[in-house]
Amino acid sequence: MKKVLIISMMFFLASGITVKAQTEKGKFLVAGSNRLELNIGSEKQKYDGDFVEGTKVSYFDFDFQPRAGYFFIKNLAAGLFMDVDIYSYKDEDENYGYTYKGTTFIIGPFVRYYIPVCDKLIPFAEGQVGFGIDNYKYQPNSGGDWTKTNEGVFTYRIGGGATYFFNEMVGADLFLGFLHDSYKLKDDDNPERAASSKYIYNEFIMQLGIVVILD
């Protein structure tokens, strides 16, 4: 009984050990998050005030976002991030259905500053800027020709969150912030599209991930 009590006390004390060494100067930060979407649904369109049932559509989106940084000073890490997105969209209408398939690759710098107000749950502010390419192909129907498109991508995001450290090496990330994406047409098989075409997306996002601190 005494052994069980001693072991229980040691475990309790160990679980309460403050975690203060993760964000020291000279350490490395490795983090990653991903999003996987796979669903099938239906679309509706409205004509003259009436809804018309659409065809089934299917979506697939796998987005992996690794990053690696170095603590140049205490609590401040900077490094590079990558964003690799593989996606597809298919409308299953026999006559008018269309299909998109593509891959997006983005790379750029990021900066994260931890605010050491707590021991294990440590808030942070973060910003990143990236550049990349978006290559996709489009098929207007099941028997049509594929049209290939190449777009340049510019993105940035700013916001903050917190990391909950389970121990001195591993933690769980929560990020909340603003994301801006812009896509500019560089090359297209379809001559009707203007070379200056540009698409801009702004959104607020929430993201979960894993953080590993290395010496």
C-alpha positions as CSV (number, residue, x, y, z in Angstrom):
1,M,0.0,0.0,0.0
2,K,2.8,2.4,0.8
3,K,4.5,1.7,-2.6
4,V,1.2,2.4,-4.4
5,L,0.9,5.7,-2.4
6,I,4.5,6.7,-3.1
7,I,4.1,6.0,-6.9
8,S,0.8,7.9,-6.9
9,M,2.4,10.9,-5.3
10,M,5.4,10.8,-7.7
11,F,3.0,10.7,-10.7
12,F,1.0,13.6,-9.2
13,L,4.1,15.7,-8.7
14,A,5.4,14.8,-12.2
15,S,2.2,15.8,-13.8
16,G,2.4,19.2,-12.0
17,I,5.9,20.0,-13.1
18,T,6.0,23.4,-14.8
19,V,7.0,23.4,-18.4
20,K,9.2,26.4,-19.0
21,A,12.1,25.2,-21.1
22,Q,10.4,24.5,-24.4
23,T,10.8,28.0,-25.8
24,E,14.4,28.7,-24.8
25,K,16.9,30.1,-27.3
26,G,18.6,27.5,-29.4
27,K,15.8,25.0,-29.6
28,F,13.9,23.8,-32.7
29,L,10.2,23.9,-33.3
30,V,8.6,21.3,-35.7
31,A,4.8,21.6,-36.2
32,G,2.2,20.2,-38.5
33,S,-1.5,20.2,-39.2
34,N,-3.7,18.8,-41.9
35,R,-7.3,18.9,-43.2
36,L,-9.1,16.0,-44.8
37,E,-12.4,16.5,-46.5
38,L,-14.4,13.7,-48.3
39,N,-18.1,14.0,-48.8
40,I,-20.9,13.5,-51.3
41,G,-23.9,15.8,-51.5
42,S,-26.3,17.5,-53.8
43,E,-26.7,21.0,-55.1
44,K,-29.8,23.1,-55.7
45,Q,-30.3,25.9,-58.1
46,K,-33.0,28.5,-58.1
47,Y,-34.9,29.6,-61.2
48,D,-37.8,32.1,-61.2
49,G,-38.2,31.7,-57.5
50,D,-38.3,27.9,-57.5
51,F,-35.6,25.5,-56.4
52,V,-34.5,22.9,-58.9
53,E,-32.8,19.8,-57.5
54,G,-29.2,19.5,-58.8
55,T,-27.0,16.5,-59.3
56,K,-24.7,14.7,-56.8
57,V,-21.3,16.2,-56.3
58,S,-18.3,14.8,-54.6
59,Y,-15.4,16.6,-53.0
60,F,-12.0,15.5,-51.8
61,D,-9.4,17.8,-50.2
62,F,-6.2,16.8,-48.4
63,D,-4.2,19.7,-47.0
64,F,-0.9,19.1,-45.2
65,Q,0.9,22.0,-43.6
66,P,4.3,21.3,-42.0
67,R,6.6,23.9,-40.5
68,A,10.1,24.1,-39.0
69,G,11.6,26.9,-37.0
70,Y,14.4,27.9,-34.7
71,F,14.2,29.9,-31.4
72,F,16.6,32.8,-32.2
73,I,15.8,34.3,-28.8
74,K,13.7,33.1,-25.9
75,N,10.0,32.7,-26.9
76,L,10.6,33.8,-30.5
77,A,10.8,31.2,-33.3
78,A,11.1,31.8,-37.0
79,G,11.4,29.5,-39.9
80,L,9.7,28.1,-43.0
81,F,6.3,26.6,-43.6
82,M,4.9,24.5,-46.5
83,D,1.3,24.0,-47.6
84,V,0.6,21.0,-49.9
85,D,-3.1,20.7,-51.0
86,I,-4.5,17.9,-53.2
87,Y,-8.1,18.4,-54.2
88,S,-10.8,17.3,-56.6
89,Y,-14.4,18.3,-57.3
90,K,-16.8,16.3,-59.4
91,D,-20.4,16.9,-60.6
92,E,-22.0,13.6,-61.6
93,D,-24.5,14.9,-64.1
94,E,-24.3,12.8,-67.2
95,N,-24.7,15.7,-69.6
96,Y,-23.4,18.8,-67.9
97,G,-21.2,17.4,-65.1
98,Y,-17.7,18.7,-64.7
99,T,-14.5,17.7,-62.9
100,Y,-11.7,19.6,-61.2
101,K,-8.4,18.0,-60.1
102,G,-5.5,19.9,-58.8
103,T,-2.5,20.4,-56.5
104,T,-1.4,23.6,-54.7
105,F,2.1,24.0,-53.3
106,I,3.1,27.1,-51.2
107,I,6.2,27.9,-49.2
108,G,7.3,30.9,-47.1
109,P,8.6,32.3,-43.8
110,F,6.7,32.3,-40.5
111,V,7.2,33.9,-37.1
112,R,5.8,32.8,-33.8
113,Y,6.1,34.5,-30.4
114,Y,5.1,32.7,-27.3
115,I,3.7,34.7,-24.3
116,P,4.8,32.8,-21.2
117,V,1.9,33.6,-18.9
118,C,1.1,30.0,-18.0
119,D,3.2,26.9,-17.4
120,K,1.7,24.3,-19.8
121,L,-0.9,26.2,-21.8
122,I,1.2,28.9,-23.5
123,P,-0.5,31.6,-25.8
124,F,1.3,32.7,-28.9
125,A,1.0,35.2,-31.8
126,E,1.9,34.2,-35.3
127,G,2.2,35.5,-38.8
128,Q,3.3,34.0,-42.1
129,V,3.6,34.9,-45.8
130,G,3.8,32.4,-48.7
131,F,4.2,32.1,-52.4
132,G,3.4,29.2,-54.6
133,I,1.6,27.6,-57.6
134,D,-1.8,26.0,-58.2
135,N,-1.9,23.5,-61.0
136,Y,-5.3,22.0,-61.9
137,K,-7.2,20.6,-64.8
138,Y,-10.8,21.0,-65.7
139,Q,-13.1,18.7,-67.7
140,P,-16.5,20.2,-68.8
141,N,-18.2,16.8,-69.0
142,S,-17.3,13.1,-69.0
143,G,-16.5,13.1,-72.7
144,G,-14.9,16.5,-73.0
145,D,-11.2,17.5,-73.3
146,W,-9.2,18.4,-70.2
147,T,-8.2,22.1,-69.9
148,K,-5.0,22.7,-67.9
149,T,-4.5,25.8,-65.8
150,N,-1.5,27.2,-63.9
151,E,-1.9,30.0,-61.4
152,G,0.5,31.9,-59.1
153,V,-0.5,32.0,-55.4
154,F,0.2,34.6,-52.8
155,T,-1.1,34.0,-49.2
156,Y,-0.7,35.4,-45.7
157,R,-2.2,34.7,-42.4
158,I,-2.1,36.4,-39.0
159,G,-3.5,35.5,-35.7
160,G,-2.8,33.7,-32.5
161,G,-3.6,30.7,-30.3
162,A,-2.1,28.5,-27.7
163,T,0.0,25.4,-27.3
164,Y,-0.8,22.9,-24.6
165,F,2.4,21.0,-23.7
166,F,1.9,17.5,-22.6
167,N,5.6,17.3,-21.6
168,E,8.8,19.1,-22.5
169,M,8.7,17.9,-26.1
170,V,5.2,17.5,-27.4
171,G,2.2,19.8,-27.4
172,A,-1.2,20.4,-29.1
173,D,-1.8,23.6,-31.1
174,L,-4.9,25.7,-31.6
175,F,-4.7,28.6,-34.0
176,L,-7.4,31.2,-34.7
177,G,-6.8,33.9,-37.3
178,F,-7.3,35.7,-40.6
179,L,-6.3,34.1,-43.9
180,H,-5.9,35.8,-47.3
181,D,-5.3,33.9,-50.5
182,S,-5.0,35.3,-54.0
183,Y,-4.6,33.4,-57.3
184,K,-3.4,35.0,-60.5
185,L,-3.7,33.2,-63.8
186,K,-0.3,32.5,-65.5
187,D,-1.1,29.9,-68.1
188,D,-4.3,28.4,-69.4
189,D,-5.2,26.1,-72.4
190,N,-8.5,28.1,-72.8
191,P,-7.7,31.3,-74.8
192,E,-11.0,32.9,-73.6
193,R,-9.6,33.4,-70.1
194,A,-7.8,36.7,-69.7
195,A,-4.1,36.5,-68.6
196,S,-4.9,39.1,-65.9
197,S,-7.6,37.0,-64.2
198,K,-7.3,37.1,-60.4
199,Y,-9.2,35.5,-57.6
200,I,-9.1,36.6,-54.0
201,Y,-10.3,34.8,-50.9
202,N,-10.5,36.2,-47.3
203,E,-11.6,34.1,-44.4
204,F,-11.3,33.5,-40.7
205,I,-9.9,30.1,-39.8
206,M,-9.5,27.7,-36.8
207,Q,-6.8,25.0,-37.0
208,L,-5.5,22.2,-34.8
209,G,-2.0,20.7,-35.0
210,I,0.9,19.1,-33.2
211,V,4.1,20.8,-32.0
212,V,7.4,19.1,-31.2
213,I,10.3,20.9,-29.5
214,L,13.8,19.6,-30.2
215,D,17.2,20.5,-28.7
